[in-house]
Amino acid sequence: MMSLTHPVSDPSASSRSDALSLDLLLSNLPGAAYRCLNDSEWSMVFISDGVEKVTGYSAAAFTGRPGLSFASIILPEDRDQMHAAVAIALAQNQPFQVTYRIRTANGQIRWIWEQGALNRQAGTLEGFLADFTRVKHADLVMLEQASFLQQARDAIIAMDMASRISYWNHGAERLYGWSAHEAIGKRFCELLCDEQAHYETAFAHTLADGEWCGELAHMRRDGSKVDTDTRWTLLAPDAVPGASQKILVIGTDISERKSSEARIFRLAFFDHLTDLPNRANLLDQLRRALLGSARSGKCGALMFCDLDNFKYLNDSQGHAAGDLLLQAVARRLEGCVREADMVARLGGDEFVVLIRPVEDSRDVAAAQAETVAKKVVAALAAPFQLGELHYTLSVSVGVVTLCGLHDTVESTLRQADAAMYQAKAAGRNTFRFHDPAVQAAWLARAELESGLRRALQRHEFVLHYQPQLDRSGRVIGAEALLRWHQPDGKVVLPFDFIRIAEESGLIIEIGAWVMRTACLELARWQRQPATAGLTLSVNVSARQFTEPDFVTLLATIFAETGVQPSGLRLELTESLVVTDFTSTAQTMATLKRQGVSFALDDFGTGYSSLAYLRKLPLDQLKIDRSFMRDVLTDQNDASIVRSIIGLGDSLGLQVIAEGVETAGQHQFLANAGCHLYQGFLYQPAMSAELFMQYATTTH
């Protein structure tokens, strides 16, 4: 029945409209729809125009008679595999999905993704195919990048904000022992972290700053610990909806490095023979004890122990017996003190006992020290069994109470040493407390300080220059050394007045004079072709270097003298580096940018953390003369010198030895790999004029 309210539509018009709509739909597809025979050539019955964008061939090229076989443009190495996949799907009455490569009309290779099914009524295949090249390449890039991560030696781990592990590479498998299958989904903090506090600190810093780096000890699958140098990075959430924020953890195994550092530390700060702390270790611990005493007001004591007539045992029974005795003495001394106290060997037959500052007054500390001193004398008086030899020994002990408000490392050791000699004078095999009256140097302090002020006013200071030479005997530079020419003609060395200059504050003015004079001389060298390449090392005191205007002072001196800062090397002490590391590092970095280089002076006599050495812009380590003095006879000193040379080499630093006085010492250094020297074997410090003559004839 025809509608009375609507006109009757034309069926042919409707068909034309449907055809146009279908053409429009097909033209907007990102590929081509097709119908083909289920034959080996995929002979096309119909294929939409979108095929031209994919293959470069028009639709008519495939549907014409004779038409282009679609199978012919599939790469031969993919054709059989693709046909087999389609055949399996059809046999199971399932749709098929395949990817394969074709060669386009212009010869390009493209990846095709295709999905289709069998029209059983018509007996044809119908489906859709599209260009898959960009996606395939992206997958390959992603797989390649994932392969790089898997091949990395470092452990690379990703975890979410709940500490759940979502990525675990082969490096992590090798380092920790768990496979990715076992680790993914586990909580990082529970799987690897033995110290939860360290994990929480790293996590908090990462959230606050976006990253954290440091050293962490992690647990392996077998229960052992591994030291890692670790960097944590906070990653923004992926653009994929629902993706969570993650933390990327990259860990490097540093167990071997930590073990090497521990061995070097042991060599540098423990006595090889007795396994006691050595002189460098003692000086550091004494300094710390005095600082702690100054803060807390607590008092302690120091004992200087010297074995009586030890030389007789070495001369009569040999050094092997002497070594056995020293080892036995060390163990007995350790048995006389509390666990918190310290027994150290200074060298030879000299030992020191440090009683930590825990008492409320000097009197109480003295009473405690007297108890320990009596135990030491009694313990060492008992006979020693050295192999088949019975040997009786006595000891002289000097005792000084210490309190950081007034005492220094130097004064404490000096007073204990003086008290030890009083014990020897009293007949040995006893102990004596320090008597301040015997220290004449303290009484002369005021006179010395006055003389220093006069020396500044009357220009009594001069600089001498000690040559520094390389392995071929060529002069490469010099160290500027301060001398005090007194009115009576006496020449006073810095050892006799620098401490007073430091304590009185005069070192600031003296140091400024030294720096200005040294830069004037260095500028003179730089104007002469024969000496233009020489460097000049200048010692800078801790107090001077930490002055707020030190950098400004140097800038002024550089401008006034016209010196090139690249020829200047500042020698800093270990105590400065350890005491105020942050400020020291900042000042060094500022001066380094201006061309100034740096040496760590007297290396090995204090405590230098390896972490500090790595973080400071140092150029040179200087072996202290105290180690060179007995380097040919004392295995401990020899080991320390070799360790310093090896440490400098591993850190890329020059190593120079001072105090080289004999050809044997020179040969020892050369064999150990140190090839920069200064000392009396070559030349003592000399005036500026004599140095210029020497440098120009030797250079």
Order of alpha helices (4+ residues) and beta strands (2+ residues): alpha-beta-beta-alpha-alpha-alpha-beta-beta-beta-alpha-beta-beta-alpha-alpha-alpha-alpha-beta-beta-beta-alpha-alpha-beta-alpha-alpha-beta-beta-alpha-beta-beta-beta-alpha-beta-alpha-alpha-beta-beta-beta-alpha-alpha-beta-alpha-alpha-beta-alpha-alpha-beta-alpha-beta-alpha-alpha-beta-alpha-beta-alpha
